[in-house]
Amino acid sequence: NEFFYPDLEAIASTIRVSGADVVLLQEVEIGRLTSFGVDQALWLARRVGMDRRFYATNEGLQGLAVLSRVPITQDEGVLLTSLYQQTGAQRVQIEPAPDAPVTLYNTWLGVLTASESGALEAQTQDQAQQFAELLAWVASHNPGGILGRTVIGGTFHNVPDSPLADQMRVAGFDDPFAGLPIELGATLWRTGVPRVRFDYLWLRRLGRLSAGVIDTSASDHRMAVAEVNLER
């Protein structure tokens, strides 16, 4: 949560309340002392009755995870160029129906926290480089630019009117949270800080049925949930 306490039971409860069949998680730890040595991906998977895949980005102890009730058929990951905290991307393919796979890309881009212009510019360039590498990695799995049912999700650490978000729309991805007022679509909730949306679920060839953010204090990044139509 925003006070750096890992309340896994509260996170498991949030997942149950959401009704999600697939969950993308970032900054997951699997043995760091800061989280009491717990394998958080394994703990959550067992608690909510899901399969899991984990991709380490930081010294094998922190990274990205996908939990799924739907059969997982493939998984892999890649590190992204990082001047600061090491980031990466995870690719997991699920098959909710025969011959109807859905490919999920889970990522965590670098933060923009510096107050000095020079440092902020470096962080912005770092984030833009990571984003370009992410899109190139997605393209490498889809020769000719023809994507099937695809979700690109995670923490972008940028706002909906940013150049990164514009590129996703130009690439043909739908934002199921577009048009929601900030009080319904904000994902970053911290004391004394304006609420913003830093976390996204970009959809391609998946019809949106509904979207919203779970009201919980389990994490300072509220859980964004999208319901989709696989028949699109």
NULO-660162 format. One record per residue: x, y, z of N, C-alpha, C in turn; residue in three letters. Coordinates in steps of 0.1 Angstrom, whole numbers, padded with zeros to 4 digits, always signed. Example, Ala and Ser with C-alpha at 12.3 -4.5 7.8 and 13.67 -1.06 7.14 Angstrom:
// NULO-660162
+0132-0057+0078+0123-0045+0078+0132-0033+0078ala/+0128-0022+0071+0137-0011+0071+0129+0000+0079ser/
// end
This chain:
// NULO-660162
+0008-0012+0000+0000+0000+0000+0009+0012+0000asn/+0003+0024+0001+0011+0037+0000+0020+0038+0012glu/+0019+0031+0022+0028+0031+0034+0037+0020+0034phe/+0039+0013+0022+0049+0003+0020+0047-0010+0028phe/+0034-0013+0032+0031-0025+0039+0025-0035+0029tyr/+0030-0047+0027+0025-0057+0018+0013-0065+0024pro/+0001-0061+0023-0010-0068+0028-0016-0077+0017asp/-0010-0089+0016-0014-0098+0006-0028-0103+0007leu/-0033-0104+0019-0047-0109+0021-0057-0099+0016glu/-0053-0086+0017-0062-0075+0012-0061-0075-0004ala/-0050-0078-0009-0048-0079-0024-0056-0091-0029ile/-0055-0102-0022-0063-0114-0026-0078-0111-0026ala/-0082-0104-0015-0096-0101-0014-0101-0092-0026ser/-0092-0083-0030-0095-0074-0041-0097-0081-0054thr/-0088-0091-0056-0089-0099-0068-0102-0107-0068ile/-0106-0113-0057-0118-0120-0056-0130-0111-0059arg/-0130-0099-0053-0141-0090-0055-0142-0086-0069val/-0131-0084-0076-0131-0080-0090-0137-0090-0100ser/-0137-0103-0096-0142-0113-0105-0133-0116-0116gly/-0121-0111-0116-0112-0112-0128-0108-0127-0130ala/-0107-0130-0143-0102-0143-0147-0087-0143-0149asp/-0082-0131-0153-0067-0129-0155-0063-0116-0148val/-0052-0116-0141-0047-0104-0134-0032-0102-0138val/-0029-0089-0141-0016-0085-0144-0011-0077-0132leu/+0001-0081-0126+0006-0075-0114+0020-0070-0117leu/+0024-0059-0111+0037-0053-0112+0043-0051-0099gln/+0056-0050-0099+0064-0048-0086+0061-0059-0076glu/+0061-0071-0082+0058-0083-0073+0072-0089-0068val/+0072-0092-0055+0085-0097-0049+0084-0112-0046glu/+0095-0119-0048+0095-0133-0045+0106-0137-0036ile/+0108-0130-0025+0119-0134-0016+0127-0122-0010gly/+0123-0110-0013+0130-0098-0007+0127-0097+0008arg/+0137-0092+0015+0135-0090+0029+0124-0079+0032leu/+0122-0070+0023+0112-0060+0025+0098-0065+0025thr/+0096-0077+0019+0083-0084+0019+0084-0097+0028ser/+0093-0097+0037+0094-0108+0047+0098-0121+0040phe/+0104-0121+0028+0109-0133+0022+0098-0141+0015gly/+0086-0135+0014+0074-0143+0008+0075-0142-0007val/+0072-0154-0014+0070-0154-0028+0056-0149-0030asp/+0054-0137-0033+0041-0131-0034+0032-0136-0045gln/+0039-0139-0057+0031-0145-0068+0026-0159-0065ala/+0034-0167-0059+0029-0180-0055+0019-0179-0044leu/+0021-0171-0034+0011-0169-0023-0003-0165-0028trp/-0003-0155-0037-0015-0150-0042-0022-0160-0051leu/-0014-0167-0059-0020-0177-0068-0027-0188-0060ala/-0021-0193-0050-0027-0203-0042-0039-0198-0034arg/-0038-0185-0030-0049-0180-0022-0062-0178-0030arg/-0060-0174-0043-0072-0171-0051-0075-0182-0061val/-0067-0193-0061-0070-0205-0069-0067-0203-0084gly/-0055-0196-0087-0052-0193-0101-0038-0199-0104met/-0035-0201-0117-0022-0204-0121-0014-0191-0122asp/-0001-0192-0122+0008-0180-0122+0019-0182-0131arg/+0024-0170-0136+0037-0169-0143+0044-0157-0138arg/+0057-0158-0135+0065-0147-0130+0077-0144-0139phe/+0080-0132-0141+0092-0128-0149+0100-0118-0140tyr/+0112-0121-0137+0120-0113-0128+0127-0102-0136ala/+0127-0090-0130+0134-0079-0136+0145-0073-0128thr/+0144-0075-0114+0154-0070-0105+0160-0081-0097asn/+0172-0085-0101+0180-0095-0093+0173-0108-0090glu/+0163-0111-0098+0156-0124-0096+0146-0123-0085gly/+0144-0112-0078+0136-0111-0066+0124-0102-0068leu/+0123-0094-0078+0112-0085-0081+0109-0085-0096gln/+0096-0084-0099+0093-0083-0113+0078-0083-0116gly/+0074-0090-0127+0060-0090-0132+0054-0103-0130leu/+0041-0104-0128+0034-0116-0127+0021-0116-0133ala/+0016-0127-0138+0003-0129-0144-0004-0140-0136val/-0016-0138-0131-0024-0149-0125-0035-0151-0134leu/-0039-0164-0136-0050-0167-0146-0058-0180-0142ser/-0071-0179-0143-0080-0190-0142-0081-0197-0156arg/-0077-0190-0166-0077-0196-0180-0064-0203-0183val/-0064-0214-0190-0052-0221-0193-0041-0212-0200pro/-0029-0213-0194-0018-0205-0200-0010-0215-0209ile/-0008-0210-0221-0001-0219-0231+0013-0215-0234thr/+0016-0202-0232+0030-0197-0234+0033-0186-0224gln/+0046-0184-0221+0050-0173-0213+0065-0170-0216asp/+0069-0157-0216+0083-0153-0217+0084-0139-0213glu/+0096-0134-0212+0098-0120-0208+0110-0114-0214gly/+0112-0101-0213+0123-0094-0218+0126-0082-0209val/+0139-0079-0207+0143-0067-0200+0143-0055-0209leu/+0139-0043-0204+0139-0031-0212+0150-0022-0207leu/+0156-0015-0216+0167-0006-0213+0163+0004-0201thr/+0171+0004-0191+0167+0012-0179+0179+0019-0173ser/+0178+0033-0172+0188+0041-0166+0187+0040-0151leu/+0175+0038-0146+0172+0037-0132+0168+0023-0128tyr/+0157+0022-0121+0152+0008-0117+0150+0000-0130gln/+0155-0013-0129+0154-0021-0141+0139-0025-0143gln/+0135-0023-0156+0121-0027-0159+0121-0037-0170thr/+0109-0042-0173+0108-0053-0184+0094-0054-0188gly/+0092-0064-0196+0079-0068-0201+0077-0083-0201ala/+0065-0087-0199+0061-0101-0198+0051-0104-0208gln/+0052-0115-0215+0042-0120-0225+0037-0133-0221arg/+0023-0134-0220+0016-0146-0216+0005-0148-0226val/+0004-0160-0231-0007-0163-0240-0017-0173-0232gln/-0030-0170-0233-0040-0178-0227-0049-0183-0238ile/-0057-0193-0235-0066-0199-0245-0079-0202-0238glu/-0088-0191-0238-0101-0193-0232-0110-0202-0239pro/-0108-0204-0252-0116-0213-0261-0106-0219-0271ala/-0110-0231-0276-0101-0237-0286-0099-0228-0298pro/-0086-0226-0302-0082-0218-0314-0087-0203-0312asp/-0087-0199-0300-0091-0185-0297-0082-0179-0287ala/-0068-0178-0290-0059-0174-0280-0060-0158-0278pro/-0056-0154-0266-0055-0140-0262-0040-0138-0257val/-0033-0128-0263-0020-0126-0259-0019-0113-0250thr/-0013-0115-0238-0012-0105-0228+0002-0100-0226leu/+0004-0087-0227+0017-0081-0224+0016-0073-0212tyr/+0024-0076-0202+0024-0070-0189+0037-0062-0187asn/+0036-0049-0183+0048-0041-0182+0048-0031-0171thr/+0059-0025-0167+0061-0015-0157+0072-0006-0163trp/+0068+0006-0167+0077+0016-0173+0083+0025-0162leu/+0095+0031-0165+0101+0039-0155+0093+0051-0150gly/+0096+0055-0138+0088+0066-0132+0093+0080-0136val/+0085+0090-0135+0089+0104-0137+0087+0111-0124leu/+0098+0112-0116+0097+0118-0103+0106+0130-0101thr/+0116+0132-0109+0126+0142-0107+0119+0156-0108ala/+0124+0165-0099+0119+0179-0099+0128+0188-0108ser/+0141+0184-0110+0150+0192-0118+0148+0189-0133glu/+0148+0199-0141+0145+0197-0155+0154+0187-0162ser/+0167+0188-0159+0176+0179-0166+0174+0164-0162gly/+0171+0162-0149+0168+0148-0145+0155+0143-0150ala/+0145+0152-0151+0132+0148-0156+0133+0145-0171leu/+0141+0153-0178+0143+0150-0192+0149+0136-0194glu/+0159+0133-0186+0165+0119-0187+0155+0108-0184ala/+0147+0110-0174+0137+0100-0170+0126+0099-0181gln/+0123+0110-0187+0113+0110-0198+0119+0102-0210thr/+0131+0105-0214+0138+0097-0225+0139+0083-0221gln/+0142+0079-0209+0143+0066-0204+0130+0058-0206asp/+0119+0065-0202+0106+0059-0204+0102+0057-0218gln/+0105+0067-0227+0102+0066-0241+0110+0055-0248ala/+0122+0053-0243+0130+0042-0249+0124+0029-0245gln/+0120+0027-0233+0113+0015-0228+0101+0012-0236gln/+0093+0023-0238+0080+0021-0245+0083+0017-0260phe/+0093+0023-0266+0096+0019-0280+0101+0005-0281ala/+0108+0000-0271+0113-0014-0271+0101-0023-0268glu/+0092-0019-0260+0080-0027-0258+0072-0029-0271leu/+0069-0018-0278+0062-0019-0291+0070-0027-0301leu/+0083-0026-0301+0091-0034-0310+0090-0049-0307ala/+0090-0052-0294+0088-0066-0290+0075-0072-0294trp/+0064-0064-0292+0051-0068-0296+0051-0070-0311val/+0057-0061-0319+0057-0063-0333+0065-0075-0338ala/+0075-0079-0330+0083-0091-0334+0075-0104-0333ser/+0064-0104-0325+0056-0115-0324+0044-0115-0334his/+0043-0104-0342+0032-0103-0351+0037-0098-0364asn/+0044-0106-0372+0049-0102-0385+0038-0096-0394pro/+0041-0085-0401+0032-0079-0409+0023-0069-0402gly/+0024-0068-0389+0016-0059-0381+0002-0064-0378gly/-0001-0077-0381-0014-0082-0379-0015-0088-0365ile/-0022-0081-0356-0023-0086-0342-0036-0093-0341leu/-0036-0104-0333-0048-0111-0329-0054-0104-0316gly/-0061-0112-0309-0067-0106-0296-0055-0103-0287arg/-0054-0091-0283-0042-0086-0276-0046-0076-0265thr/-0039-0078-0253-0040-0068-0242-0026-0064-0239val/-0024-0051-0238-0011-0045-0233-0015-0037-0220ile/-0010-0042-0209-0014-0036-0196-0003-0034-0187gly/-0005-0027-0176+0005-0024-0166+0005-0010-0162gly/+0016-0006-0156+0019+0007-0151+0027+0015-0161thr/+0022+0025-0167+0029+0033-0177+0035+0045-0170phe/+0031+0049-0158+0036+0061-0151+0035+0073-0160his/+0024+0074-0167+0021+0086-0175+0006+0087-0176asn/+0002+0099-0180-0013+0103-0180-0019+0100-0194val/-0032+0099-0194-0039+0095-0207-0037+0104-0219pro/-0033+0117-0217-0031+0125-0228-0016+0127-0232asp/-0008+0117-0227+0006+0117-0229+0009+0112-0243ser/+0021+0115-0249+0025+0109-0262+0025+0094-0262pro/+0028+0087-0251+0028+0073-0250+0014+0068-0253leu/+0004+0074-0246-0010+0069-0248-0015+0072-0262ala/-0010+0084-0268-0014+0087-0281-0009+0077-0291asp/+0003+0072-0289+0009+0061-0298+0001+0048-0297gln/-0004+0045-0285-0012+0033-0284-0025+0034-0292met/-0031+0046-0291-0043+0048-0299-0041+0048-0314arg/-0030+0054-0318-0026+0054-0332-0023+0039-0337val/-0018+0031-0328-0015+0017-0332-0028+0008-0332ala/-0039+0014-0329-0052+0007-0330-0057+0000-0318gly/-0051+0004-0306-0056-0001-0293-0067+0007-0287phe/-0076+0001-0282-0087+0007-0275-0085+0009-0260asp/-0089+0021-0255-0088+0024-0241-0101+0022-0235asp/-0104+0011-0227-0118+0010-0222-0122+0020-0211pro/-0112+0027-0206-0115+0037-0196-0116+0051-0201phe/-0115+0053-0215-0116+0066-0221-0130+0072-0218ala/-0130+0084-0214-0142+0091-0211-0147+0090-0197gly/-0141+0081-0189-0146+0081-0175-0141+0093-0167leu/-0149+0098-0159-0144+0109-0150-0132+0104-0141pro/-0124+0114-0137-0112+0110-0130-0115+0103-0117ile/-0126+0106-0111-0129+0099-0098-0133+0085-0100glu/-0136+0081-0112-0140+0067-0116-0128+0060-0123leu/-0119+0067-0129-0109+0061-0137-0095+0062-0131gly/-0093+0070-0120-0080+0072-0114-0075+0059-0108ala/-0062+0056-0110-0056+0043-0104-0046+0046-0094thr/-0040+0058-0094-0030+0062-0084-0036+0070-0073leu/-0037+0064-0061-0044+0071-0050-0034+0072-0039trp/-0029+0084-0036-0020+0086-0025-0024+0099-0017arg/-0021+0098-0004-0025+0109+0005-0018+0122+0001thr/-0026+0133-0001-0020+0146-0004-0015+0148-0019gly/-0019+0138-0027-0015+0139-0042-0027+0138-0050val/-0028+0146-0061-0040+0145-0069-0041+0131-0076pro/-0053+0126-0077-0056+0113-0083-0054+0114-0098arg/-0046+0104-0103-0043+0103-0117-0045+0089-0122val/-0045+0087-0135-0045+0073-0140-0031+0070-0146arg/-0024+0061-0140-0011+0056-0145-0011+0042-0150phe/-0022+0035-0147-0023+0021-0150-0033+0018-0161asp/-0030+0010-0171-0038+0008-0183-0041-0006-0187tyr/-0052-0008-0194-0054-0021-0201-0058-0017-0216leu/-0049-0018-0225-0051-0014-0239-0056-0027-0246trp/-0067-0026-0254-0073-0038-0260-0072-0037-0275leu/-0070-0048-0281-0070-0050-0296-0078-0062-0299arg/-0088-0060-0308-0097-0071-0312-0104-0077-0301arg/-0107-0069-0291-0115-0074-0279-0126-0063-0276leu/-0138-0067-0277-0149-0057-0275-0151-0054-0260gly/-0151-0041-0257-0153-0037-0243-0167-0039-0239arg/-0170-0045-0227-0183-0046-0222-0185-0036-0210leu/-0174-0036-0202-0175-0026-0190-0161-0024-0185ser/-0159-0013-0178-0146-0010-0172-0148-0002-0159ala/-0139-0004-0150-0139+0004-0137-0127+0001-0129gly/-0127+0008-0118-0115+0007-0108-0121+0003-0095val/-0114-0008-0089-0119-0013-0076-0115-0004-0065ile/-0125+0000-0056-0122+0009-0045-0116+0000-0033asp/-0103+0001-0032-0096-0006-0021-0083+0001-0018thr/-0079+0000-0005-0066+0006-0001-0055-0005+0000ser/-0057-0016-0006-0047-0027-0005-0034-0023-0012ala/-0036-0014-0022-0024-0009-0029-0026+0006-0033ser/-0016+0014-0034-0018+0027-0038-0020+0028-0053asp/-0019+0017-0061-0023+0016-0074-0036+0008-0074his/-0048+0014-0076-0060+0007-0076-0062-0002-0087arg/-0069-0013-0085-0070-0023-0096-0080-0019-0107met/-0075-0018-0119-0083-0014-0130-0088-0027-0136ala/-0101-0028-0139-0107-0040-0144-0115-0038-0157val/-0113-0046-0167-0121-0045-0179-0127-0058-0183ala/-0140-0058-0186-0147-0070-0191-0148-0069-0206glu/-0144-0080-0213-0143-0079-0228-0151-0090-0234val/-0154-0088-0247-0161-0098-0255-0151-0105-0264asn/-0150-0118-0263-0140-0125-0271-0145-0128-0286leu/-0157-0125-0288-0162-0128-0302-0160-0117-0312glu/-0154-0106-0307-0152-0095-0317-0142-0099-0327arg/
// end
